[in-house]
Amino acid sequence: MTALPREVSGDHLLPPPPTSTSDVGYWGMALFVATEATMFAMLIGSYLFLGTANPGWPPPGIERPKLVLAPIMTVVLLSSSGTMYWAERSIKHGDRTRLRIGLAITILLGLIFLAIQAVEFADKLKKTLPHVHAYAASFYTITSFHALHVITGLLLLSYTFVRALLGHFDGQQHLAVKNAGLYWHFVDAVWIVIFTTLYLSPRFY
């Protein structure tokens, strides 16, 4: 007696189940951000320790940071975080055009921030050099370290923008945008702490 043909399962023809590769990439960036946050915490902690240990902070002869350009820089950087969030939300919905616009505006705002900071540095260096006091050294070290992170973020955003122009992202595949956004939001959040610590707190010592 001839055996009936056995029904062949077609499961092996299905695409493989999704893996956690994207999650691994995201958490890799999150851990990197955490290590950078630790470095900022140590720098700002050192600044606060020096401030509370000295009778005058800034010391006599060194003026407090002016609240002229720094608030503008804060608004610019916070706005860039908003446009980055908009870009992220847009690509999640598959809107590549808004992603490109959001990335372009974010990059422009980041460049404006650096330009304003360069103007502030040029003015401050005319009055106080980094080596004259621990206060000056701390101020320039923290702000310069943050500026370096802004530059790094702009390079990351520029790379992501080029990929967006080439159509590499859609509603399902946009891990690079997510990672760039995480790093940029971190840079913005750190600036809020820096602004509060370096520009506002000396007025309460």
Backbone bond lengths (Angstrom), bond angles and torsions (degrees), N, CA, C in turn:
res aa  C-N    CA-C-N  psi(-1)  N-CA   C-N-CA  omega(-1)  CA-C   N-CA-C  phi
1 M - - - 1.460 - - 1.511 108.81 -
2 T 1.302 115.09 131.24 1.468 119.63 -177.98 1.524 110.16 -78.55
3 A 1.348 115.10 128.88 1.468 119.15 179.76 1.510 110.40 -71.76
4 L 1.301 115.10 142.81 1.454 120.44 177.22 1.527 110.00 -68.29
5 P 1.312 117.47 141.08 1.475 119.03 179.06 1.526 110.93 -61.81
6 R 1.315 114.66 133.62 1.464 119.24 -179.08 1.521 109.40 -77.24
7 E 1.301 116.11 138.90 1.469 121.09 179.03 1.527 108.89 -66.55
8 V 1.289 114.72 125.57 1.462 120.91 -178.25 1.525 109.20 -91.10
9 S 1.304 114.79 127.23 1.462 119.07 179.26 1.521 110.20 -73.51
10 G 1.287 116.31 140.05 1.462 120.57 179.34 1.507 112.79 -98.21
11 D 1.363 117.46 15.19 1.461 119.46 -177.22 1.515 112.20 -60.98
12 H 1.385 114.31 -32.86 1.462 116.80 -176.57 1.524 112.19 -70.63
13 L 1.334 115.78 -11.53 1.463 119.65 179.08 1.519 112.12 -89.56
14 L 1.315 116.76 -9.87 1.463 120.07 -179.24 1.515 110.43 -76.61
15 P 1.333 117.78 153.61 1.469 119.67 177.13 1.520 110.02 -65.68
16 P 1.324 117.32 150.77 1.468 119.67 -179.74 1.513 111.03 -62.90
17 P 1.320 116.22 150.05 1.468 119.11 179.97 1.519 109.94 -64.09
18 P 1.331 116.96 152.45 1.472 120.31 -179.73 1.522 110.53 -62.50
19 T 1.313 115.49 142.76 1.460 120.71 177.97 1.526 109.86 -102.56
20 S 1.325 115.47 179.06 1.461 120.66 -178.50 1.526 111.98 -97.42
21 T 1.360 115.73 23.26 1.465 119.17 -177.25 1.518 111.38 -57.21
22 S 1.336 116.43 -45.18 1.463 119.08 -179.05 1.520 110.65 -63.67
23 D 1.325 117.29 -38.28 1.450 120.24 178.96 1.524 110.79 -64.51
24 V 1.326 116.17 -39.29 1.461 120.03 178.32 1.533 109.99 -61.76
25 G 1.333 116.99 -43.95 1.456 120.55 178.36 1.509 112.34 -61.80
26 Y 1.319 116.11 -40.34 1.462 120.04 -179.93 1.521 111.02 -66.63
27 W 1.333 116.58 -45.13 1.457 119.44 -178.72 1.527 111.20 -70.35
28 G 1.320 116.90 -25.68 1.457 119.38 173.23 1.522 110.86 -63.70
29 M 1.339 116.41 -44.00 1.460 120.18 176.62 1.519 110.65 -66.35
30 A 1.332 117.44 -38.11 1.462 120.59 179.39 1.529 111.33 -62.34
31 L 1.333 116.82 -40.78 1.465 120.14 178.53 1.526 110.97 -67.82
32 F 1.324 116.60 -37.86 1.468 119.98 176.75 1.527 110.47 -62.37
33 V 1.320 116.35 -43.99 1.465 120.66 177.38 1.524 110.46 -61.37
34 A 1.320 116.84 -38.07 1.464 120.18 179.90 1.529 111.26 -63.53
35 T 1.330 117.24 -39.35 1.471 119.76 178.78 1.529 110.33 -67.13
36 E 1.326 117.00 -38.88 1.464 119.97 177.99 1.522 110.83 -67.37
37 A 1.321 116.71 -36.83 1.461 120.27 177.79 1.523 110.74 -63.56
38 T 1.326 116.90 -35.06 1.460 120.58 177.98 1.522 110.92 -63.53
39 M 1.325 116.82 -40.63 1.457 120.38 179.06 1.525 111.07 -64.59
40 F 1.323 116.68 -42.79 1.460 119.64 177.12 1.525 110.90 -63.55
41 A 1.328 116.73 -38.91 1.458 120.64 179.47 1.525 111.02 -61.37
42 M 1.321 117.11 -39.76 1.463 120.39 179.09 1.530 111.34 -68.17
43 L 1.326 116.86 -41.18 1.454 120.25 179.43 1.528 111.47 -65.14
44 I 1.317 115.94 -45.87 1.463 119.65 -179.27 1.521 110.66 -70.07
45 G 1.345 116.99 -35.78 1.463 119.88 175.73 1.525 111.42 -61.94
46 S 1.331 116.74 -40.28 1.462 120.56 177.42 1.527 110.96 -63.56
47 Y 1.325 115.82 -41.40 1.467 120.27 178.83 1.530 110.75 -61.36
48 L 1.329 116.64 -45.94 1.466 120.34 -179.45 1.526 111.47 -66.19
49 F 1.316 116.72 -36.61 1.469 119.77 177.56 1.527 110.30 -62.66
50 L 1.326 116.79 -46.38 1.457 120.48 178.73 1.526 110.97 -62.93
51 G 1.324 115.77 -38.15 1.460 119.17 -179.15 1.516 113.26 -65.43
52 T 1.316 116.70 -40.67 1.466 119.87 -179.62 1.530 112.09 -79.24
53 A 1.337 117.76 -21.33 1.461 120.99 -178.27 1.526 112.75 -86.38
54 N 1.334 117.30 -15.20 1.460 120.93 -179.37 1.519 110.57 -102.25
55 P 1.334 117.37 145.15 1.468 120.26 -179.83 1.516 112.76 -67.11
56 G 1.315 116.79 -28.79 1.453 120.16 177.95 1.512 110.17 -131.89
57 W 1.322 116.59 133.16 1.462 120.59 -177.26 1.510 110.50 -146.47
58 P 1.307 119.64 109.52 1.459 127.90 0.53 1.529 112.12 -63.21
59 P 1.332 116.85 159.74 1.463 119.68 -179.53 1.521 111.19 -68.27
60 P 1.330 117.70 162.62 1.468 120.69 178.67 1.530 111.22 -56.14
61 G 1.307 115.40 138.18 1.458 120.52 -179.28 1.515 114.06 96.15
62 I 1.330 116.84 -11.88 1.465 121.06 177.93 1.522 108.32 -117.79
63 E 1.322 116.37 119.55 1.459 119.78 -177.40 1.529 111.92 -73.82
64 R 1.303 115.30 153.30 1.459 120.06 176.34 1.529 110.50 -69.32
65 P 1.323 117.57 152.43 1.472 119.75 178.18 1.529 110.76 -57.63
66 K 1.297 115.57 135.51 1.461 120.24 -179.10 1.528 110.61 -75.19
67 L 1.303 114.96 141.37 1.467 120.44 176.83 1.525 109.21 -95.56
68 V 1.319 114.99 60.02 1.461 121.29 179.41 1.528 109.79 -115.43
69 L 1.324 115.39 -63.10 1.458 120.02 -177.79 1.527 112.60 -85.23
70 A 1.324 116.50 -33.11 1.470 119.66 -176.34 1.531 113.16 -59.19
71 P 1.348 119.84 -43.40 1.470 117.98 176.99 1.530 112.65 -62.35
72 I 1.337 116.09 -35.89 1.464 119.02 177.54 1.524 109.97 -64.93
73 M 1.331 115.99 -43.27 1.462 120.51 177.69 1.526 110.44 -59.26
74 T 1.332 116.42 -39.30 1.461 120.82 -179.76 1.521 111.38 -63.82
75 V 1.328 116.22 -45.16 1.471 120.52 179.11 1.521 110.48 -62.83
76 V 1.330 116.67 -42.03 1.466 120.84 -179.59 1.525 110.84 -62.39
77 L 1.331 116.30 -45.43 1.460 119.38 -176.74 1.525 111.45 -70.44
78 L 1.320 117.30 -38.85 1.461 119.69 176.52 1.529 111.01 -64.45
79 S 1.322 116.52 -37.77 1.465 120.17 177.14 1.525 110.75 -63.04
80 S 1.338 115.90 -38.48 1.465 119.34 179.18 1.522 111.33 -65.08
81 S 1.326 116.67 -32.54 1.458 119.74 176.89 1.529 109.85 -66.84
82 G 1.339 115.59 -36.38 1.459 119.92 177.64 1.522 112.39 -65.98
83 T 1.334 116.78 -42.88 1.465 119.43 179.06 1.529 111.54 -68.73
84 M 1.334 116.51 -31.88 1.464 119.60 177.12 1.524 110.17 -67.60
85 Y 1.318 116.26 -41.12 1.463 120.14 177.65 1.527 110.15 -62.46
86 W 1.325 116.31 -39.84 1.464 120.90 178.16 1.527 110.77 -62.61
87 A 1.332 115.89 -41.00 1.466 119.85 177.98 1.525 111.01 -63.13
88 E 1.329 116.07 -42.01 1.466 119.92 179.24 1.525 110.88 -63.30
89 R 1.326 116.63 -45.56 1.459 120.17 -179.96 1.518 111.32 -63.76
90 S 1.322 116.44 -35.26 1.463 120.47 -178.40 1.519 111.53 -65.00
91 I 1.327 117.27 -46.54 1.460 118.83 -177.86 1.521 111.44 -71.39
92 K 1.318 117.99 -26.80 1.464 119.93 174.94 1.516 110.70 -61.99
93 H 1.337 115.54 -28.46 1.464 120.58 177.51 1.526 111.15 -96.68
94 G 1.325 116.64 10.39 1.451 120.51 176.10 1.522 115.59 79.95
95 D 1.332 117.91 13.39 1.462 121.38 -178.15 1.532 109.91 -91.68
96 R 1.317 116.07 96.38 1.460 120.54 -177.90 1.527 112.59 -72.48
97 T 1.328 117.19 -31.62 1.472 120.25 -179.16 1.519 111.13 -65.14
98 R 1.321 116.72 -47.26 1.460 119.59 179.21 1.524 111.75 -67.62
99 L 1.321 116.35 -31.44 1.465 119.08 174.81 1.521 110.31 -59.43
100 R 1.329 116.61 -48.59 1.460 120.76 -179.23 1.520 111.71 -62.94
101 I 1.331 116.12 -42.12 1.466 119.69 179.05 1.527 110.33 -64.15
102 G 1.329 116.25 -44.88 1.462 120.24 -179.38 1.516 112.11 -62.08
103 L 1.323 117.05 -43.15 1.463 120.83 178.44 1.525 110.96 -64.39
104 A 1.326 116.79 -42.27 1.469 120.51 -179.04 1.526 110.85 -62.65
105 I 1.333 117.04 -44.09 1.469 120.20 179.85 1.523 110.48 -66.43
106 T 1.322 116.59 -39.87 1.469 120.47 179.13 1.523 110.57 -61.15
107 I 1.326 116.80 -45.02 1.461 120.84 178.96 1.528 110.38 -62.58
108 L 1.327 117.02 -42.69 1.470 120.97 179.44 1.520 111.28 -61.42
109 L 1.325 117.37 -43.90 1.462 121.13 179.59 1.529 110.89 -65.48
110 G 1.333 116.85 -37.56 1.461 119.98 176.62 1.518 111.77 -62.63
111 L 1.333 117.05 -40.06 1.462 121.10 177.74 1.522 111.33 -66.91
112 I 1.326 116.55 -37.35 1.475 120.40 177.15 1.519 109.79 -63.77
113 F 1.334 116.99 -41.98 1.458 120.80 177.68 1.526 110.89 -57.39
114 L 1.329 116.70 -47.67 1.462 120.48 -179.19 1.531 111.35 -64.45
115 A 1.324 116.87 -37.18 1.462 120.18 179.58 1.529 110.88 -64.73
116 I 1.338 116.41 -43.12 1.466 119.92 178.93 1.520 110.16 -66.18
117 Q 1.315 117.10 -40.34 1.464 120.40 178.74 1.528 111.10 -64.07
118 A 1.316 117.46 -36.28 1.467 120.83 177.47 1.530 110.56 -63.59
119 V 1.327 116.18 -39.40 1.471 120.36 177.11 1.518 110.09 -63.77
120 E 1.340 116.37 -43.28 1.465 119.86 179.23 1.527 111.14 -63.97
121 F 1.316 117.07 -43.04 1.464 121.09 178.82 1.529 110.92 -60.81
122 A 1.329 116.00 -44.03 1.463 119.97 -178.64 1.525 110.91 -60.58
123 D 1.327 116.14 -39.94 1.465 120.08 178.97 1.527 111.56 -70.50
124 K 1.335 116.54 -41.77 1.463 120.31 -176.99 1.528 112.06 -70.42
125 L 1.330 117.01 -34.88 1.460 120.37 -179.58 1.530 112.26 -66.98
126 K 1.320 116.66 -22.18 1.460 120.03 176.58 1.529 111.60 -69.76
127 K 1.338 115.73 -21.41 1.471 120.35 -174.91 1.524 112.67 -111.45
128 T 1.330 116.66 -34.12 1.465 119.96 -175.97 1.522 109.73 -140.66
129 L 1.328 116.30 125.37 1.458 121.06 177.38 1.526 109.94 -96.66
130 P 1.324 118.18 155.14 1.467 120.78 -175.15 1.519 115.09 -59.79
131 H 1.342 118.26 -28.09 1.461 120.15 -172.17 1.529 113.69 -91.25
132 V 1.327 118.49 -0.37 1.467 119.07 -173.47 1.529 112.56 -76.59
133 H 1.332 117.47 -25.49 1.465 120.20 -175.94 1.526 109.36 -163.20
134 A 1.314 115.52 157.26 1.474 120.18 178.58 1.524 111.10 -60.56
135 Y 1.335 115.94 -32.72 1.466 118.81 178.48 1.521 110.41 -61.69
136 A 1.333 116.12 -49.51 1.464 120.22 -179.02 1.522 110.83 -63.11
137 A 1.325 116.69 -41.94 1.456 120.31 179.13 1.526 111.14 -61.00
138 S 1.330 116.67 -42.32 1.462 120.78 179.84 1.527 110.92 -66.39
139 F 1.325 116.16 -43.27 1.465 120.41 -178.32 1.517 110.66 -61.57
140 Y 1.324 116.76 -50.45 1.465 119.96 -177.80 1.524 111.70 -67.99
141 T 1.325 117.31 -36.05 1.465 119.76 -179.70 1.525 111.10 -64.83
142 I 1.323 116.68 -47.34 1.463 120.54 -177.19 1.521 111.18 -66.38
143 T 1.327 116.91 -47.89 1.465 119.56 -177.76 1.527 111.66 -68.25
144 S 1.329 117.40 -36.70 1.466 120.08 178.40 1.531 110.76 -68.98
145 F 1.322 116.16 -38.99 1.463 120.36 178.31 1.527 110.09 -62.83
146 H 1.321 116.02 -39.03 1.459 119.52 177.67 1.527 110.46 -68.87
147 A 1.326 117.35 -40.44 1.466 120.35 178.19 1.524 110.55 -59.86
148 L 1.327 116.59 -38.46 1.459 120.68 176.82 1.520 111.02 -61.18
149 H 1.315 116.23 -38.15 1.467 119.99 178.01 1.531 110.96 -70.31
150 V 1.324 117.24 -34.63 1.463 119.46 175.73 1.526 109.96 -63.30
151 I 1.331 116.42 -43.70 1.469 120.51 178.03 1.526 111.03 -61.21
152 T 1.336 115.78 -43.06 1.467 119.81 177.34 1.526 110.74 -61.52
153 G 1.319 115.95 -42.82 1.457 120.00 177.97 1.522 112.35 -62.72
154 L 1.325 116.81 -39.00 1.460 120.23 178.75 1.536 111.16 -66.22
155 L 1.321 116.74 -37.95 1.470 119.68 176.25 1.524 110.45 -63.72
156 L 1.332 116.30 -41.39 1.463 120.87 178.95 1.519 110.72 -65.59
157 L 1.334 116.36 -41.50 1.463 120.23 178.88 1.521 111.19 -67.77
158 S 1.327 117.02 -38.08 1.469 120.33 179.41 1.527 111.02 -64.31
159 Y 1.333 116.08 -41.86 1.463 120.34 176.62 1.525 110.46 -62.07
160 T 1.331 116.17 -42.31 1.465 120.89 178.86 1.522 110.75 -65.90
161 F 1.332 116.55 -37.22 1.462 121.23 179.56 1.523 111.16 -64.50
162 V 1.325 116.74 -42.62 1.463 120.65 177.68 1.529 110.34 -61.27
163 R 1.316 116.01 -42.79 1.463 119.40 178.08 1.526 111.04 -65.21
164 A 1.336 116.29 -35.04 1.465 119.64 177.50 1.526 110.24 -65.48
165 L 1.335 117.31 -39.58 1.459 120.39 177.54 1.518 111.69 -63.31
166 L 1.331 116.23 -31.31 1.467 120.94 -180.00 1.528 112.29 -83.50
167 G 1.321 116.71 -1.61 1.455 120.48 176.93 1.510 115.25 76.80
168 H 1.330 116.84 31.49 1.464 120.42 -177.21 1.527 113.80 -78.48
169 F 1.326 117.67 -12.19 1.462 120.05 -173.36 1.524 111.43 -116.88
170 D 1.324 114.55 149.39 1.460 121.35 172.74 1.518 108.27 -146.52
171 G 1.324 116.40 -168.75 1.448 120.25 -176.21 1.511 114.85 -64.36
172 Q 1.340 117.23 -22.43 1.458 120.83 -179.20 1.534 112.38 -103.05
173 Q 1.305 117.72 -33.25 1.458 121.78 -176.41 1.537 110.33 -112.49
174 H 1.320 116.51 97.77 1.468 120.19 179.56 1.534 111.05 -154.53
175 L 1.331 115.49 36.11 1.460 119.14 -178.33 1.529 111.75 -61.17
176 A 1.347 117.35 -38.73 1.468 120.37 -179.34 1.528 111.14 -60.99
177 V 1.316 116.77 -37.83 1.467 120.58 177.71 1.526 109.88 -65.90
178 K 1.296 116.18 -42.55 1.462 121.59 179.51 1.529 111.15 -62.01
179 N 1.330 116.52 -43.36 1.461 120.59 179.97 1.525 111.72 -67.96
180 A 1.335 116.21 -42.27 1.462 119.81 177.84 1.517 110.60 -62.38
181 G 1.327 115.98 -38.72 1.460 119.75 178.15 1.515 112.27 -65.25
182 L 1.322 116.55 -41.00 1.464 120.22 179.01 1.524 110.67 -60.49
183 Y 1.321 116.25 -45.42 1.466 119.92 -179.09 1.524 110.88 -65.39
184 W 1.335 116.75 -41.94 1.468 119.83 -177.89 1.526 111.65 -67.70
185 H 1.306 117.59 -39.85 1.468 120.19 177.58 1.526 110.28 -64.51
186 F 1.324 116.83 -34.56 1.467 121.05 176.01 1.527 110.50 -63.22
187 V 1.324 116.68 -45.74 1.472 121.12 178.88 1.529 110.20 -59.31
188 D 1.324 116.91 -41.52 1.460 120.51 179.67 1.526 111.59 -67.26
189 A 1.321 116.33 -42.74 1.468 120.10 -179.73 1.523 111.42 -63.43
190 V 1.331 116.79 -39.96 1.467 120.55 178.74 1.524 110.23 -62.90
191 W 1.329 117.34 -37.44 1.466 119.35 -179.91 1.530 111.24 -62.84
192 I 1.315 117.75 -36.10 1.463 120.29 178.05 1.525 109.81 -60.20
193 V 1.328 116.74 -42.69 1.459 120.99 178.23 1.529 110.09 -65.30
194 I 1.327 116.51 -42.73 1.465 120.74 179.80 1.526 110.50 -63.57
195 F 1.309 116.73 -45.36 1.468 120.67 179.67 1.525 110.99 -59.58
196 T 1.324 115.81 -44.14 1.467 119.93 179.76 1.521 111.35 -66.06
197 T 1.323 116.86 -41.00 1.460 121.48 -175.15 1.523 112.50 -77.02
198 L 1.318 117.07 -48.96 1.468 120.57 -172.42 1.523 113.50 -86.73
199 Y 1.320 117.37 -30.94 1.459 119.59 -174.73 1.527 113.43 -101.19
200 L 1.318 116.59 -34.21 1.471 119.14 -175.70 1.527 112.80 -98.01
201 S 1.337 117.85 -43.90 1.466 119.49 -174.05 1.530 114.88 -61.76
202 P 1.365 121.34 -32.59 1.468 119.00 178.66 1.515 114.21 -60.15
203 R 1.306 117.07 -17.68 1.471 120.38 178.95 1.521 112.24 -80.83
204 F 1.336 117.45 -1.30 1.457 120.61 -178.95 1.511 112.72 -119.06
205 Y 1.340 117.69 3.11 1.468 119.48 178.41 1.535 109.33 -77.41
